Amino acid sequence: MKNFIQVGLSVCCAAALVSMPYTALAAEDPNVEVQIYATSATNDDLVQLGKFVSGRARLTGTPKNDLDVTLISPDGRLRYGNNATATLALTLPKNNDWVTFQINGYAKSDSVADAVVELRKGSSTGTVKTTAALSVWRFAEPKIIATPTDPYELTDTSFRPAGSAIRVTANIKLLPTGLTTDSPQLRSYKLAIQQNLDGGWNKSQVNGDPRIIQWFYRNSPDDPGFYGAVSGSSYSITSLYKFDVTGPFYDTNDTGPSYPFYGFPEPLSSGETTTSIEDAPQMQGGIGQQYLDPSTNRRVALVIYDRVKSASIREYFHDWLVIQKTDEFNNKTRANLAQTNWNINAFSGIPGNRYAVGGVNGPVTSDPIDNPVSNSEPGTKEEGFEGADTTNFVAP
């Protein structure tokens, strides 16, 4: 009996093993990783509206086969590839190499990270393998306004405002609201104001109260070849001096450290960024002129006219709201997004006409220049003694 049972069990078990069907183990579905801007950080998961940003995807682990995937944008805010198509097919190799692709900001974001990159297995209707959230950001509501500030006043030494004549303020918004500006893309942008002095400007002034700051003497009274005064001689010098300059030039109107901008470019802030500049074109006393003895036409003295008796300023300006971008090679590019115009037509003899005239925000109608450029007419400069009144000086 013992032997029968053992044999029966052996036969039974063997029969069961023989009749069991063979089933192959399914290959493990590999995981997929995706990155925006080629980093694992999320603060740089941004793409500007209408622009491109790079993305990349790869298989992780130890997959046995390559995997075909398709990129889609379930919310419709993104496009893919150099041709900005709605879907993009990729093959991710089993060796875990990255596969790069381009993402286009097709439609604006209404909130942060509402634009989704979706990678699906196989076709666009396949299983979702992974996702990444981006923000399609944009500049909005660029505005630049010129506001008059202080009136021009005539003093003994100048014709100028007590503070500034004009304040130009530029604002721009960064949307969607809530974006942080610590990303490398947004750090590369700055807000600035560029200003050009337009053609046809004029400055004119009449100065008085002459004084001698240097006498020039002859080597000897009989020396005809050297310009100079004769000690003890009296010289009648015209009491007023006029200086008038007209420039039909276009000029950057700024040669400072922020050239060609007025003020330093302002880094972007989350939400709204503001920058402003102030300007005060002016006339100053202290015009110097060599006095020539009319009897000999020789240089006698250097005369300074200290007091401003009258002055006028007529100038026209264009200001632009400028966005400057600096790339990784320190190359700078600029975009002009809004423009305002303002002018000064101040005359010391008309107290009611001493304010600058401000300008409202408007579209860009011309591009700023970076270097002085003259138009078809040359500039003019006229200066000389004015009137018949004279002041007597005696050479010591």
Beta strands, then each sheet from edge to edge (+ up, - down):
strand 1: 32-36
strand 2: 46-48
strand 3: 52-59
strand 4: 67-72
strand 5: 78-80
strand 6: 88-92
strand 7: 99-105
strand 8: 115-121
strand 9: 128-148
strand 10: 152-154
strand 11: 158-161
strand 12: 166-175
strand 13: 189-197
strand 14: 201-215
strand 15: 234-247
strand 16: 249-250
strand 17: 261-267
strand 18: 272-279
strand 19: 283-284
strand 20: 287-293
strand 21: 298-326
strand 22: 332-347
strand 23: 373-374
strand 24: 380-394
sheet 1: 1+ 3- 7+ 5-
sheet 2: 2+ 9+ 8- 4+ 6-
sheet 3: 2+ 9+ 12- 18+
sheet 4: 10+ 11- 19+
sheet 5: 17+ 13- 21+ 14- 15+ 24-
sheet 6: 17+ 13- 21+ 20-
sheet 7: 17+ 13- 21+ 22-
sheet 8: 16+ 23-
end
